[in-house]
């Protein structure tokens, strides 16, 4: 993981974090599992819906939001 810090103004900085693709994929998969556990999709057991069904029923935005909620804090601390 690579990070860079840019000073934008006197008291503002921009933090850029570059995450390796394999680590990103692992975190997105974890977010899909969390969303699958949280929603009930007819025809599937809780937590067992495939990614494509989650995307169409719930929306990719829910997965991205879950990813950011969980992973962003971890990456920030590292």
C-alpha positions in Angstrom: 0.0 0.0 0.0 1.3 3.4 -1.0 0.2 6.7 0.5 0.9 10.3 -0.4 0.1 13.5 1.5 -0.4 16.9 -0.2 -0.8 20.1 1.6 -3.7 22.0 -0.1 -4.1 24.9 2.2 -2.6 26.0 5.6 -4.7 23.5 7.6 -5.9 21.1 4.9 -4.2 18.1 3.4 -5.1 15.6 0.8 -4.4 12.0 1.6 -4.1 9.5 -1.3 -4.0 5.8 -0.7 -3.2 3.3 -3.4 -4.4 -0.2 -2.5 -3.0 -3.3 -4.3 -5.6 -5.0 -6.5 -5.6 -8.3 -4.6 -6.2 -6.5 -1.3 -9.0 -4.4 -2.9 -10.7 -7.5 -4.3 -10.5 -9.2 -0.8 -12.1 -6.2 0.8 -14.9 -5.9 -1.8 -15.7 -9.6 -1.4 -16.0 -8.9 2.3 -18.4 -6.0 1.6 -20.5 -8.3 -0.6 -20.8 -10.9 2.2 -21.8 -8.2 4.7 -24.5 -6.8 2.4 -25.7 -10.3 1.6 -26.1 -11.0 5.4 -28.0 -7.7 5.9 -30.6 -8.1 3.2 -33.3 -10.7 2.4 -33.5 -11.6 -1.3 -36.3 -14.0 -2.3 -35.1 -17.4 -3.6 -31.8 -17.3 -1.7 -30.8 -18.2 1.9 -29.6 -15.3 4.0 -26.0 -14.5 3.0 -26.0 -16.8 0.0 -27.1 -14.5 -2.9 -24.6 -14.1 -5.7 -22.9 -10.8 -6.4 -24.9 -10.2 -9.6 -28.2 -10.6 -7.8 -27.0 -8.3 -5.0 -26.0 -5.7 -7.6 -29.4 -5.8 -9.3 -31.6 -6.1 -6.2 -29.8 -3.8 -3.8 -27.4 -1.9 -6.0 -23.6 -1.7 -6.4 -23.7 1.5 -4.4 -24.7 -0.4 -1.2 -21.6 -2.6 -1.6 -19.3 0.4 -2.3 -20.8 2.2 0.8 -20.1 -0.9 2.9 -16.6 -1.2 1.5 -15.8 2.4 2.3 -17.4 2.2 5.8 -15.2 -0.8 6.7 -12.0 -0.6 4.7 -11.4 3.2 4.6 -10.9 3.4 8.4 -8.4 0.5 8.3 -6.4 2.0 5.4 -6.4 5.4 7.1 -4.9 3.8 10.3 -2.2 2.0 8.4 
